[in-house]
Amino acid sequence: MIYLLLDSSNTYLSVGLVKNKQVMDKISYPCFQRQSEYMVMEISKLLKRNHLKMKQINGVVVSIGPGSYTGIRIALTIAKVMSYALNIPLYPLSTLAINQIIDHDSIVLFNARSNRSYIAAFSKNKRLLKDQVMNNDEVKKYLVQHPKFLLVGDLEYLKLKGKKVDVIKNMSLLMNKVKPVKNPNLVKPVYLKESY
């Protein structure tokens, strides 16, 4: 079974291929603009490099947010079209979950603008704090309460440093923990800002 993995929810554009639960190949780099142009091109490049046709893909795994409004929609739209056109399942994953440090205590943070952060916390792949938007002052208090947790994410806005993770590898590990969606129209992006 071959799966295509897509993430453009934040500052990186990541595309990967997984076969039999192992990452075959991946492309990942910072991409702040024009992700819609690059993602389709990178998918084609990855398939060609691995001598695969689109019809050989058995499922598509995609991060659905929270994160960049445009970035989330790009990867999710491509994933929905592929799922529908190829009649393959779609696996939706939280952007914060795919950025955790699996098998370690970690807090994942991304800039939600207006002095707010997207935040989630994990302890050895168990969720401690659900995906949410939190005021940055509250985030700092939460970090003080969890000093041994490793930080992950785009943390420059908080003047913090964090660990880097392999998003494609994490997606390949986490995809088996969500139910595949057979009807791609049922998958909705997660923005969180409206509910704050």
N, CA, C and O of each residue as an XYZ file, in Angstrom:
784
protein
N       0.835     -1.184      0.000
C       0.000      0.000      0.000
C       0.884      1.253      0.000
O       1.828      1.363      0.783
N       0.565      2.174     -0.876
C       1.333      3.407     -1.011
C       0.429      4.586     -0.676
O      -0.681      4.700     -1.196
N       0.920      5.466      0.207
C       0.164      6.627      0.645
C       0.935      7.899      0.318
O       2.162      7.942      0.406
N       0.193      8.929     -0.058
C       0.754     10.249     -0.296
C       0.441     11.108      0.924
O      -0.702     11.145      1.381
N       1.458     11.805      1.456
C       1.304     12.625      2.650
C       1.529     14.089      2.288
O       2.493     14.419      1.597
N       0.637     14.971      2.757
C       0.674     16.388      2.390
C       0.521     17.286      3.611
O      -0.351     17.070      4.453
N       1.385     18.299      3.692
C       1.242     19.318      4.734
C       1.747     20.655      4.215
O       2.891     20.770      3.773
N       0.887     21.662      4.272
C       1.289     23.037      3.959
C       0.616     23.987      4.942
O       0.290     25.123      4.600
N       0.414     23.510      6.161
C      -0.358     24.263      7.141
C       0.407     25.391      7.829
O      -0.201     26.260      8.453
N       1.726     25.383      7.720
C       2.510     26.443      8.347
C       3.619     26.904      7.406
O       3.368     27.104      6.218
N       4.819     27.074      7.905
C       5.882     27.665      7.085
C       6.578     26.668      6.170
O       7.315     27.078      5.274
N       6.368     25.377      6.370
C       7.000     24.365      5.511
C       5.985     23.752      4.557
O       4.804     23.609      4.875
N       6.475     23.401      3.395
C       5.706     22.603      2.445
C       6.315     21.200      2.497
O       7.511     21.037      2.254
N       5.515     20.202      2.806
C       6.012     18.836      2.948
C       5.135     17.875      2.161
O       3.909     17.888      2.276
N       5.791     17.038      1.357
C       5.126     16.011      0.562
C       5.923     14.728      0.756
O       7.152     14.745      0.683
N       5.234     13.617      1.003
C       5.944     12.364      1.208
C       5.196     11.172      0.654
O       3.994     11.223      0.392
N       5.943     10.101      0.486
C       5.373      8.823      0.071
C       5.712      7.777      1.118
O       6.853      7.684      1.571
N       4.712      6.988      1.498
C       4.898      5.918      2.469
C       4.445      4.620      1.829
O       3.371      4.547      1.232
N       5.278      3.595      1.961
C       4.926      2.263      1.464
C       5.141      1.275      2.597
O       6.220      1.224      3.187
N       4.119      0.493      2.900
C       4.187     -0.498      3.972
C       4.691      0.121      5.278
O       5.549     -0.446      5.954
N       4.148      1.290      5.622
C       4.435      2.012      6.868
C       5.852      2.578      6.952
O       6.271      3.025      8.020
N       6.589      2.567      5.853
C       7.943      3.128      5.814
C       7.973      4.305      4.847
O       7.404      4.236      3.757
N       8.642      5.391      5.252
C       8.772      6.545      4.371
C       9.689      6.163      3.208
O      10.853      5.817      3.407
N       9.147      6.231      2.000
C       9.919      5.926      0.781
C      10.750      7.128      0.348
O      11.927      7.005      0.009
N      10.110      8.287      0.369
C      10.736      9.494     -0.148
C       9.944     10.689      0.358
O       8.764     10.573      0.687
N      10.605     11.838      0.416
C       9.913     13.046      0.873
C      10.610     14.287      0.342
O      11.787     14.275     -0.017
N       9.829     15.358      0.309
C      10.330     16.682     -0.041
C       9.763     17.618      1.014
O       8.557     17.618      1.262
N      10.632     18.423      1.644
C      10.177     19.339      2.683
C      11.108     20.542      2.737
O      12.325     20.394      2.845
N      10.523     21.734      2.659
C      11.332     22.954      2.709
C      10.465     24.143      3.092
O       9.245     24.099      2.936
N      11.097     25.225      3.602
C      10.317     26.425      3.926
C       9.679     26.994      2.662
O      10.325     27.100      1.619
N       8.429     27.352      2.768
C       7.701     27.889      1.612
C       6.633     28.831      2.144
O       5.571     28.391      2.585
N       6.913     30.113      2.104
C       6.024     31.095      2.712
C       4.924     31.582      1.771
O       3.899     32.093      2.223
N       5.133     31.426      0.471
C       4.144     31.882     -0.498
C       4.110     30.913     -1.665
O       5.039     30.130     -1.864
N       3.040     30.969     -2.429
C       2.877     30.195     -3.652
C       2.905     28.677     -3.406
O       3.350     27.911     -4.260
N       2.426     28.259     -2.236
C       2.402     26.832     -1.931
C       1.523     26.064     -2.900
O       1.789     24.900     -3.199
N       0.474     26.714     -3.393
C      -0.426     26.024     -4.315
C       0.300     25.654     -5.606
O       0.067     24.582     -6.164
N       1.160     26.518     -6.073
C       1.934     26.208     -7.276
C       2.947     25.106     -7.010
O       3.093     24.183     -7.811
N       3.641     25.201     -5.895
C       4.726     24.267     -5.605
C       4.242     22.881     -5.188
O       4.881     21.888     -5.537
N       3.146     22.783     -4.462
C       2.730     21.477     -3.960
C       2.410     20.507     -5.096
O       2.850     19.357     -5.066
N       1.665     20.947     -6.079
C       1.339     20.067     -7.212
C       2.616     19.658     -7.936
O       2.773     18.501     -8.326
N       3.518     20.605     -8.114
C       4.793     20.316     -8.777
C       5.618     19.297     -7.970
O       6.223     18.391     -8.542
N       5.634     19.454     -6.652
C       6.413     18.534     -5.809
C       5.796     17.132     -5.772
O       6.519     16.138     -5.705
N       4.472     17.052     -5.814
C       3.824     15.736     -5.891
C       4.256     15.038     -7.183
O       4.624     13.863     -7.165
N       4.209     15.754     -8.284
C       4.619     15.182     -9.578
C       6.070     14.743     -9.545
O       6.417     13.667    -10.032
N       6.911     15.582     -8.970
C       8.341     15.263     -8.874
C       8.571     13.994     -8.056
O       9.369     13.137     -8.436
N       7.870     13.882     -6.934
C       8.014     12.727     -6.052
C       7.542     11.444     -6.733
O       8.204     10.409     -6.648
N       6.405     11.516     -7.401
C       5.895     10.338     -8.113
C       6.851      9.916     -9.227
O       7.151      8.733     -9.381
N       7.318     10.876     -9.988
C       8.234     10.574    -11.096
C       9.534      9.973    -10.575
O      10.036      8.995    -11.129
N      10.073     10.553     -9.519
C      11.334     10.087     -8.934
C      11.230      8.648     -8.433
O      12.223      7.922     -8.393
N      10.005      8.241     -8.049
C       9.802      6.888     -7.524
C       9.100      5.968     -8.517
O       8.633      4.888     -8.156
N       9.030      6.412     -9.784
C       8.453      5.618    -10.876
C       7.038      5.151    -10.556
O       6.690      3.987    -10.750
N       6.229      6.092    -10.060
C       4.844      5.789     -9.699
C       3.881      6.621    -10.527
O       4.187      7.744    -10.925
N       2.723      6.053    -10.774
C       1.616      6.767    -11.409
C       0.627      7.147    -10.306
O       0.572      6.498     -9.262
N      -0.136      8.183    -10.541
C      -1.112      8.641     -9.558
C      -2.066      7.512     -9.160
O      -2.443      7.409     -7.992
N      -2.458      6.668    -10.111
C      -3.422      5.603     -9.817
C      -2.862      4.519     -8.896
O      -3.608      3.656     -8.436
N      -1.550      4.557     -8.623
C      -0.951      3.590     -7.704
C      -1.050      4.032     -6.238
O      -0.697      3.277     -5.332
N      -1.527      5.246     -6.018
C      -1.687      5.750     -4.646
C      -2.940      5.119     -4.037
O      -4.015      5.156     -4.636
N      -2.791      4.534     -2.830
C      -3.897      3.846     -2.166
C      -4.624      4.694     -1.129
O      -5.701      4.315     -0.669
N      -4.047      5.841     -0.752
C      -4.668      6.722      0.230
C      -3.872      8.004      0.321
O      -2.703      8.056     -0.061
N      -4.519      9.038      0.833
C      -3.841     10.324      0.991
C      -4.019     10.790      2.436
O      -5.117     10.748      2.989
N      -2.903     11.237      3.035
C      -2.865     11.680      4.424
C      -2.592     13.181      4.396
O      -1.675     13.629      3.707
N      -3.381     13.965      5.138
C      -3.239     15.420      5.050
C      -3.419     16.068      6.418
O      -4.245     15.638      7.223
N      -2.633     17.105      6.661
C      -2.838     17.891      7.880
C      -3.968     18.886      7.618
O      -4.011     19.532      6.571
N      -4.873     18.999      8.577
C      -6.078     19.818      8.373
C      -6.127     21.048      9.274
O      -7.162     21.710      9.358
N      -5.024     21.360      9.945
C      -4.977     22.537     10.788
C      -4.972     22.171     12.252
O      -5.092     21.003     12.622
N      -4.832     23.190     13.080
C      -4.850     24.621     12.780
C      -3.538     25.101     12.179
O      -2.507     24.436     12.273
N      -3.606     26.262     11.564
C      -2.431     26.859     10.951
C      -2.827     27.944      9.978
O      -3.849     28.610     10.143
N      -2.000     28.109      8.962
C      -2.253     29.120      7.944
C      -3.557     28.829      7.209
O      -3.767     27.717      6.724
N      -4.417     29.812      7.129
C      -5.715     29.648      6.457
C      -5.528     29.138      5.030
O      -6.150     28.155      4.628
N      -4.674     29.809      4.275
C      -4.441     29.419      2.881
C      -3.702     28.088      2.805
O      -4.056     27.224      2.003
N      -2.685     27.923      3.630
C      -1.893     26.690      3.605
C      -2.719     25.449      3.882
O      -2.565     24.429      3.210
N      -3.590     25.535      4.867
C      -4.464     24.393      5.197
C      -5.334     24.040      3.997
O      -5.473     22.871      3.639
N      -5.912     25.055      3.387
C      -6.838     24.822      2.267
C      -6.132     24.240      1.040
O      -6.727     23.454      0.303
N      -4.889     24.612      0.817
C      -4.161     24.104     -0.345
C      -4.000     22.592     -0.252
O      -4.433     21.861     -1.143
N      -3.374     22.123      0.833
C      -3.142     20.683      0.980
C      -4.463     19.917      1.051
O      -4.596     18.849      0.454
N      -5.433     20.459      1.777
C      -6.708     19.756      1.933
C      -7.475     19.683      0.617
O      -8.090     18.658      0.324
N      -7.450     20.743     -0.176
C      -8.141     20.719     -1.469
C      -7.510     19.685     -2.398
O      -8.215     18.927     -3.063
N      -6.186     19.659     -2.439
C      -5.496     18.671     -3.275
C      -5.830     17.259     -2.795
O      -6.104     16.374     -3.605
N      -5.807     17.052     -1.478
C      -6.111     15.728     -0.918
C      -7.544     15.305     -1.227
O      -7.786     14.147     -1.565
N      -8.488     16.225     -1.115
C      -9.894     15.906     -1.404
C     -10.095     15.542     -2.868
O     -10.800     14.584     -3.186
N      -9.479     16.304     -3.749
C      -9.611     16.018     -5.188
C      -9.027     14.641     -5.502
O      -9.632     13.859     -6.235
N      -7.852     14.348     -4.949
C      -7.234     13.034     -5.192
C      -8.092     11.907     -4.628
O      -8.300     10.887     -5.285
N      -8.588     12.096     -3.408
C      -9.422     11.077     -2.775
C     -10.664     10.798     -3.612
O     -11.032      9.645     -3.840
N     -11.295     11.860     -4.060
C     -12.510     11.717     -4.860
C     -12.206     11.108     -6.227
O     -12.872     10.158     -6.641
N     -11.205     11.644     -6.936
C     -10.898     11.200     -8.296
C     -10.382      9.765     -8.344
O     -10.692      9.025     -9.277
N      -9.595      9.370     -7.341
C      -9.013      8.026     -7.331
C      -9.832      7.039     -6.511
O      -9.523      5.849     -6.470
N     -10.891      7.545     -5.851
C     -11.722      6.715     -4.981
C     -10.875      6.012     -3.912
O     -10.951      4.798     -3.721
N     -10.071      6.822     -3.230
C      -9.192      6.308     -2.175
C      -9.508      7.030     -0.866
O     -10.031      8.145     -0.882
N      -9.191      6.396      0.272
C      -9.488      7.040      1.560
C      -8.570      8.227      1.835
O      -7.442      8.304      1.350
N      -9.101      9.145      2.631
C      -8.364     10.319      3.070
C      -8.198     10.219      4.583
O      -9.158      9.931      5.297
N      -6.987     10.455      5.068
C      -6.681     10.395      6.494
C      -6.381     11.807      6.998
O      -5.305     12.330      6.709
N      -7.296     12.447      7.743
C      -7.055     13.798      8.250
C      -6.302     13.769      9.583
O      -6.654     13.017     10.491
N      -5.271     14.592      9.684
C      -4.481     14.660     10.915
C      -4.347     16.099     11.398
O      -4.279     17.029     10.594
N      -4.311     16.271     12.692
C      -4.089     17.579     13.304
C      -2.669     18.058     12.994
O      -1.706     17.300     13.109
N      -2.558     19.317     12.604
C      -1.240     19.911     12.366
C      -0.396     19.893     13.635
O       0.808     19.647     13.578
N      -1.015     20.149     14.766
C      -0.259     20.153     16.018
C       0.198     18.739     16.373
O       1.313     18.560     16.862
N      -0.635     17.748     16.138
C      -0.252     16.362     16.444
C       0.916     15.896     15.589
O       1.791     15.184     16.082
N       0.948     16.283     14.315
C       2.039     15.813     13.453
C       3.355     16.525     13.749
O       4.403     16.142     13.230
N       3.297     17.554     14.579
C       4.520     18.268     14.959
C       5.038     17.895     16.341
O       6.050     18.440     16.781
N       4.377     16.991     17.028
C       4.846     16.574     18.350
C       6.126     15.758     18.241
O       6.475     15.256     17.173
N       6.813     15.638     19.363
C       7.955     14.721     19.430
C       7.391     13.423     19.982
O       7.119     13.300     21.176
N       7.226     12.475     19.103
C       6.603     11.206     19.492
C       7.501     10.492     20.500
O       8.724     10.484     20.362
N       6.882      9.897     21.506
C       7.576      9.189     22.589
C       8.360     10.112     23.505
O       9.320      9.685     24.147
N       7.956     11.380     23.570
C       8.562     12.318     24.514
C       7.503     13.356     24.896
O       6.554     13.581     24.145
N       7.662     13.973     26.037
C       6.757     15.043     26.435
C       7.061     16.279     25.599
O       8.200     16.746     25.563
N       6.043     16.808     24.927
C       6.287     17.972     24.074
C       5.074     18.892     24.027
O       3.928     18.468     24.178
N       5.373     20.161     23.813
C       4.349     21.185     23.613
C       4.577     21.758     22.226
O       5.682     22.187     21.895
N       3.524     21.764     21.415
C       3.614     22.270     20.044
C       2.925     23.627     19.990
O       1.793     23.789     20.446
N       3.638     24.601     19.418
C       3.139     25.968     19.344
C       3.333     26.538     17.948
O       4.364     26.315     17.313
N       2.338     27.271     17.481
C       2.452     28.041     16.250
C       1.764     29.382     16.452
O       0.823     29.498     17.238
N       2.235     30.377     15.748
C       1.705     31.725     15.858
C       0.288     31.794     15.290
O       0.067     31.480     14.121
N      -0.661     32.203     16.112
C      -2.046     32.395     15.663
C      -2.350     33.880     15.459
O      -3.497     34.254     15.215
N      -1.326     34.719     15.558
C      -1.423     36.172     15.373
C      -2.240     36.817     16.498
O      -2.862     36.125     17.305
N      -2.227     38.127     16.537
C      -2.970     38.915     17.540
C      -2.652     38.488     18.969
O      -3.550     38.387     19.806
N      -1.351     38.232     19.251
C      -0.883     37.858     20.587
C      -1.486     36.533     21.078
O      -1.756     36.361     22.267
N      -1.691     35.598     20.130
C      -2.249     34.288     20.456
C      -1.412     33.186     19.814
O      -0.657     33.427     18.872
N      -1.559     31.985     20.339
C      -0.851     30.813     19.815
C      -1.804     29.646     19.646
O      -2.766     29.488     20.398
N      -1.512     28.824     18.629
C      -2.111     27.499     18.560
C      -1.242     26.639     19.462
O      -0.015     26.698     19.388
N      -1.867     25.848     20.304
C      -1.100     25.049     21.256
C      -1.744     23.680     21.457
O      -2.966     23.539     21.417
N      -0.899     22.681     21.673
C      -1.319     21.341     22.096
C      -0.149     20.744     22.864
O       1.003     21.106     22.628
N      -0.444     19.832     23.782
C       0.610     19.178     24.558
C       0.415     17.666     24.503
O      -0.704     17.156     24.473
N       1.556     16.972     24.491
C       1.560     15.514     24.364
C       2.562     14.918     25.344
O       3.617     15.496     25.607
N       2.215     13.762     25.875
C       3.138     13.009     26.716
C       3.274     11.619     26.111
O       2.366     10.792     26.200
N       4.416     11.382     25.500
C       4.692     10.095     24.858
C       3.539      9.659     23.959
O       3.038      8.540     24.073
N       3.126     10.552     23.069
C       2.089     10.327     22.065
C       0.674     10.292     22.642
O      -0.274      9.976     21.923
N       0.519     10.609     23.913
C      -0.815     10.731     24.502
C      -1.116     12.222     24.633
O      -0.291     12.987     25.132
N      -2.293     12.626     24.184
C      -2.659     14.041     24.190
C      -2.987     14.501     25.612
O      -3.832     13.909     26.284
N      -2.311     15.564     26.064
C      -2.585     16.156     27.372
C      -3.420     17.425     27.261
O      -4.234     17.725     28.135
N      -3.208     18.162     26.179
C      -3.922     19.412     25.959
C      -4.419     19.408     24.525
O      -3.626     19.319     23.587
N      -5.741     19.504     24.352
C      -6.301     19.454     23.004
C      -5.886     20.691     22.209
O      -5.509     21.712     22.783
N      -5.960     20.586     20.893
C      -5.661     21.704     20.011
C      -6.540     22.887     20.402
O      -7.761     22.764     20.504
N      -5.910     24.018     20.614
C      -6.666     25.212     20.978
C      -5.878     26.477     20.696
O      -4.682     26.435     20.407
N      -6.574     27.606     20.785
C      -5.935     28.911     20.691
C      -5.834     29.450     22.105
O      -6.797     29.408     22.871
N      -4.642     29.961     22.447
C      -4.415     30.463     23.786
C      -3.694     31.809     23.686
O      -2.823     31.990     22.836
N      -4.056     32.738     24.549
C      -3.363     34.008     24.647
C      -1.895     33.737     24.989
O      -1.603     32.820     25.756
N      -0.976     34.515     24.434
C       0.449     34.250     24.645
C       0.882     34.363     26.104
O       1.824     33.685     26.515
N       0.219     35.198     26.891
C       0.535     35.255     28.324
C       0.147     33.941     29.003
O       0.866     33.455     29.877
N      -0.980     33.372     28.604
C      -1.391     32.068     29.134
C      -0.433     30.969     28.688
O      -0.136     30.046     29.447
N       0.049     31.075     27.449
C       1.015     30.100     26.930
C       2.265     30.112     27.792
O       2.766     29.055     28.178
N       2.765     31.285     28.093
C       3.988     31.394     28.911
C       3.790     30.782     30.293
O       4.695     30.133     30.817
N       2.617     30.982     30.886
C       2.319     30.359     32.185
C       2.288     28.838     32.056
O       2.797     28.123     32.918
N       1.686     28.351     30.970
C       1.621     26.900     30.744
C       3.029     26.319     30.592
O       3.315     25.233     31.097
N       3.893     27.037     29.905
C       5.269     26.563     29.717
C       6.017     26.500     31.051
O       6.790     25.572     31.285
N       5.792     27.470     31.910
C       6.422     27.472     33.234
C       5.948     26.266     34.047
O       6.724     25.684     34.804
N       4.684     25.895     33.892
C       4.129     24.742     34.617
C       4.629     23.411     34.073
O       4.479     22.382     34.733
N       5.227     23.411     32.867
C       5.714     22.180     32.236
C       7.159     22.362     31.758
O       7.430     22.295     30.559
N       8.078     22.590     32.689
C       9.459     22.931     32.311
C      10.240     21.816     31.620
O      11.214     22.100     30.923
N       9.844     20.571     31.794
C      10.591     19.458     31.194
C      10.093     19.075     29.805
O      10.673     18.204     29.156
N       9.031     19.714     29.349
C       8.491     19.415     28.030
C       9.359     20.073     26.957
O       9.791     21.215     27.112
N       9.604     19.352     25.885
C      10.322     19.920     24.749
C       9.362     20.765     23.934
O       8.190     20.420     23.785
N       9.860     21.865     23.411
C       9.036     22.766     22.611
C       9.266     22.526     21.131
O      10.393     22.300     20.689
N       8.180     22.579     20.373
C       8.235     22.368     18.930
C       7.382     23.431     18.264
O       6.364     23.860     18.809
N       7.804     23.851     17.084
C       6.991     24.780     16.306
C       7.765     25.997     15.867
O       8.983     26.082     16.027
N       7.037     26.926     15.317
C       7.583     28.195     14.858
C       7.585     29.135     16.062
O       6.597     29.828     16.305
N       8.684     29.166     16.815
C       8.692     29.801     18.131
C       9.376     31.162     18.188
O       9.454     31.769     19.255
N       9.863     31.640     17.070
C      10.562     32.932     17.077
C       9.661     34.059     17.550
O      10.142     35.004     18.175
N       8.379     33.985     17.272
C       7.452     35.037     17.685
C       7.355     35.141     19.212
O       6.953     36.179     19.737
N       7.723     34.063     19.927
C       7.739     34.068     21.388
C       9.158     34.212     21.943
O       9.375     34.164     23.154
N      10.120     34.390     21.026
C      11.536     34.484     21.389
C      12.009     33.215     22.112
O      12.761     33.281     23.084
N      11.551     32.064     21.614
C      11.922     30.762     22.157
C      12.545     29.911     21.064
O      12.367     30.170     19.874
N      13.269     28.902     21.485
C      13.831     27.951     20.532
C      13.193     26.599     20.775
O      12.881     26.230     21.907
N      13.006     25.867     19.681
C      12.377     24.566     19.806
C      13.062     23.514     18.968
O      13.976     23.805     18.197
N      12.617     22.310     19.127
C      13.145     21.174     18.375
C      12.484     21.109     17.004
O      11.358     21.573     16.821
N      13.186     20.536     16.060
C      12.632     20.277     14.733
C      12.140     18.836     14.693
O      12.727     17.953     15.319
N      11.073     18.608     13.962
C      10.545     17.259     13.811
C      10.428     16.915     12.332
O      10.362     17.796     11.475
N      10.403     15.639     12.057
C      10.186     15.137     10.702
C       8.679     14.921     10.551
O       8.148     13.883     10.947
N       8.010     15.903      9.981
C       6.546     15.880      9.858
C       6.078     14.681      9.040
O       5.088     14.043      9.398
N       6.764     14.366      7.962
C       6.360     13.228      7.125
C       6.469     11.924      7.911
O       5.571     11.085      7.841
N       7.541     11.748      8.646
C       7.696     10.531      9.467
C       6.575     10.461     10.505
O       5.977      9.404     10.705
N       6.292     11.588     11.167
C       5.220     11.603     12.165
C       3.867     11.290     11.531
O       3.062     10.555     12.104
N       3.621     11.849     10.351
C       2.354     11.565      9.669
C       2.231     10.072      9.371
O       1.154      9.491      9.506
N       3.336      9.461      8.966
C       3.296      8.026      8.648
C       3.011      7.197      9.892
O       2.371      6.149      9.805
N       3.479      7.656     11.051
C       3.240      6.937     12.297
C       1.832      7.174     12.844
O       1.235      6.278     13.441
N       1.308      8.375     12.641
C       0.015      8.736     13.224
C      -1.183      8.384     12.349
O      -2.308      8.322     12.845
N      -0.966      8.153     11.062
C      -2.106      7.900     10.166
C      -2.913      6.679     10.568
O      -4.112      6.613     10.296
N      -2.273      5.712     11.213
C      -2.984      4.506     11.632
C      -3.843      4.725     12.870
O      -4.601      3.841     13.267
N      -3.726      5.905     13.483
C      -4.495      6.205     14.696
C      -5.778      6.966     14.393
O      -6.549      7.271     15.303
N      -6.011      7.275     13.115
C      -7.262      7.944     12.732
C      -8.018      7.067     11.750
O      -7.429      6.281     11.007
N      -9.311      7.216     11.763
C     -10.129      6.457     10.817
C     -10.068      7.133      9.455
O     -10.182      8.356      9.363
N      -9.889      6.355      8.408
C      -9.912      6.961      7.075
C     -11.319      7.438      6.735
O     -12.317      6.839      7.137
N     -11.367      8.526      5.988
C     -12.640      9.094      5.556
C     -12.857      8.701      4.111
O     -12.037      9.020      3.250
N     -13.943      8.020      3.837
C     -14.212      7.573      2.471
C     -14.857      8.670      1.619
O     -14.694      8.692      0.399
N     -15.584      9.571      2.264
C     -16.204     10.683      1.553
C     -15.394     11.951      1.847
O     -15.525     12.515      2.933
N     -14.561     12.411      0.908
C     -13.697     13.563      1.169
C     -14.457     14.842      1.495
O     -13.902     15.742      2.125
N     -15.720     14.940      1.077
C     -16.503     16.136      1.370
C     -16.790     16.302      2.862
O     -17.156     17.390      3.308
N     -16.624     15.229      3.632
C     -16.872     15.293      5.067
C     -15.714     15.904      5.847
O     -15.883     16.262      7.013
N     -14.553     16.028      5.234
C     -13.370     16.539      5.929
C     -13.370     18.066      5.881
O     -13.413     18.667      4.808
N     -13.322     18.673      7.051
C     -13.341     20.132      7.166
C     -12.003     20.623      7.727
O     -11.398     19.962      8.571
N     -11.554     21.771      7.259
C     -10.334     22.357      7.838
C     -10.586     22.804      9.288
O     -11.707     23.155      9.657
N      -9.538     22.783     10.082
C      -9.630     23.214     11.490
C      -8.905     24.552     11.611
O      -7.687     24.635     11.453
N      -9.681     25.594     11.894
C      -9.091     26.932     12.003
C      -8.941     27.376     13.461
O      -7.956     28.036     13.794
N      -9.867     27.039     14.316
C      -9.900     27.353     15.740
C     -10.105     28.822     16.077
O     -10.664     29.122     17.133
N      -9.689     29.726     15.247
C      -9.784     31.146     15.606
C     -11.213     31.606     15.841
O     -11.461     32.437     16.714
N     -12.151     31.076     15.074
C     -13.542     31.501     15.207
C     -14.082     31.180     16.602
O     -14.937     31.901     17.116
N     -13.588     30.105     17.212
C     -14.137     29.685     18.484
C     -13.433     30.324     19.672
O     -13.833     30.096     20.813
N     -12.389     31.121     19.430
C     -11.636     31.696     20.554
C     -12.435     32.760     21.257
O     -11.959     33.351     22.226
